[in-house]
């Protein structure tokens, strides 16, 4: 394996500095927020659209990406059409795919009854990235970003919202 070591010369650093300042090339900014959710219980689904729009305005960014991330291994973030029918269908589908009553080897280690929660969260995923332009989230007409609580115990969650853009 060949390992290369690269160092920028003083001239190269000055060129980069000039490009970033004098040439008026906008730099990407990163703004990170914490979103504290109300207490959630198993299979609660929370629409995050309003929170994200509010923080996007606060960020003063016009174009880029927002990352929504749930720290923890029993919560998930995804998109759905946030309407009463699907709010019932999603939990029913999760139960069909990953039943609570099934044996999970996680229980052999922790005996906490939430093996199904971990498996469900692993399949749905802990994060979501949404583009934005002209200060607006680029979501489909019937598409809302949501948080889904999958743990079998009530939780107080804090989501990470990270906006990258200009």
C-alpha positions in Angstrom: 0.0 0.0 0.0 1.3 3.5 -0.9 0.7 6.2 1.6 1.1 9.8 0.3 1.7 12.7 2.6 0.4 16.0 1.2 1.2 19.4 2.7 -0.1 22.7 1.3 2.5 25.3 0.7 2.1 28.9 1.9 1.3 30.0 -1.6 -1.4 27.4 -2.0 -2.9 28.4 1.4 -3.0 32.1 0.3 -4.7 31.1 -3.0 -7.3 29.2 -1.1 -7.8 32.1 1.3 -8.1 34.5 -1.7 -10.7 32.3 -3.4 -12.8 32.1 -0.2 -12.7 35.8 0.6 -11.9 38.0 -2.4 -13.6 35.9 -5.1 -16.9 36.0 -3.2 -17.4 32.3 -3.3 -19.9 31.5 -0.6 -18.7 29.0 2.0 -20.9 26.2 3.2 -22.0 26.7 6.8 -23.0 24.0 9.3 -25.6 24.9 11.9 -26.6 22.2 14.5 -29.7 22.3 16.7 -31.2 20.0 19.3 -34.9 19.3 19.1 -36.4 18.1 22.4 -39.5 16.0 21.8 -42.3 15.6 24.2 -42.4 12.2 26.0 -43.0 9.5 23.5 -44.4 6.0 23.9 -44.1 2.9 21.8 -45.3 3.4 18.2 -45.9 7.2 18.6 -45.4 8.9 15.3 -44.5 12.6 15.4 -44.6 14.9 12.3 -41.3 16.9 12.3 -42.2 19.2 9.4 -43.0 22.3 11.4 -40.0 21.9 13.6 -37.7 21.6 10.6 -39.2 24.6 8.8 -38.9 26.7 11.9 -35.2 25.8 12.4 -34.5 26.3 8.7 -35.8 29.9 9.0 -33.7 30.3 12.1 -30.6 29.0 10.3 -30.9 31.8 7.7 -29.6 29.3 5.1 -31.2 29.2 1.6 -29.8 26.1 0.0 -28.4 22.9 1.2 -29.3 19.8 3.2 -30.7 19.1 6.6 -29.8 15.9 8.5 -32.2 14.6 11.1 -30.7 12.1 13.5 -32.0 10.3 16.5 -29.3 9.3 19.0 -30.2 5.9 20.4 -31.0 2.5 19.0 -34.8 2.3 19.5 -36.0 5.3 17.7 -36.3 5.9 13.9 -36.7 8.8 11.4 -38.3 8.4 8.0 -40.9 10.0 5.8 -44.6 9.2 5.2 -47.9 10.7 4.4 -48.8 11.8 7.9 -52.5 11.0 7.9 -54.8 8.9 10.3 -54.8 5.8 8.1 -51.1 5.4 7.8 -50.6 6.3 11.4 -52.5 3.1 12.1 -51.0 1.1 9.2 -47.3 1.7 10.0 -47.6 0.2 13.5 -49.6 -2.8 12.2 -47.0 -3.4 9.5 -44.2 -3.2 12.0 -46.0 -5.8 14.2 -46.5 -8.1 11.2 -42.8 -7.8 10.1 -41.2 -7.7 13.6 -43.7 -9.2 16.1 -43.4 -8.3 19.8 -44.1 -11.8 20.9 -41.3 -13.4 18.9 -38.1 -14.6 20.6 -35.3 -12.1 20.2 -31.7 -13.0 21.3 -31.3 -9.5 22.6 -33.5 -10.6 25.5 -30.9 -13.2 26.5 -28.4 -10.4 27.2 -30.5 -7.6 28.6 -33.9 -9.1 29.6 -35.6 -5.8 28.9 -38.3 -6.9 26.5 -37.3 -4.6 23.7 -35.5 -6.8 21.2 -38.3 -6.1 18.7 -37.7 -2.3 19.2 -34.0 -2.6 18.3 -34.8 -4.7 15.2 -37.5 -2.3 14.0 -35.2 0.7 14.5 -32.4 -1.0 12.6 -34.6 -1.5 9.6 -36.1 2.0 9.6 -32.9 3.8 10.4 -31.8 6.6 12.7 -31.4 9.4 10.2 -32.9 11.2 7.2 -31.4 13.8 4.8 -33.7 16.4 3.2 -32.6 19.0 0.6 -33.7 22.6 0.8 -33.7 25.4 -1.7 -34.8 29.0 -1.5 -35.3 28.5 2.2 -37.9 25.7 1.7 -37.7 22.0 2.3 -37.9 20.0 -1.0 -40.5 17.5 0.1 -43.2 15.8 -2.0 -46.8 17.1 -1.7 -47.8 14.3 0.7 -44.4 13.6 2.3 -43.7 14.5 5.9 -40.6 13.7 7.9 -41.5 11.8 11.0 -40.0 10.4 14.2 -41.2 6.9 15.3 -40.8 5.8 18.8 -40.0 2.1 18.9 -39.0 1.5 22.5 -41.3 -0.3 24.9 -40.7 2.3 27.6 -41.6 6.0 27.6 -38.7 8.1 26.3 -37.6 11.8 26.3 -35.8 12.1 23.0 -33.5 14.8 21.7 -33.1 14.8 17.9 -30.1 16.3 16.2 -30.9 18.7 13.3 -27.8 19.6 11.3 -28.2 22.1 8.4 -25.4 22.3 5.9 -25.6 25.0 3.2 -25.3 28.6 2.1 
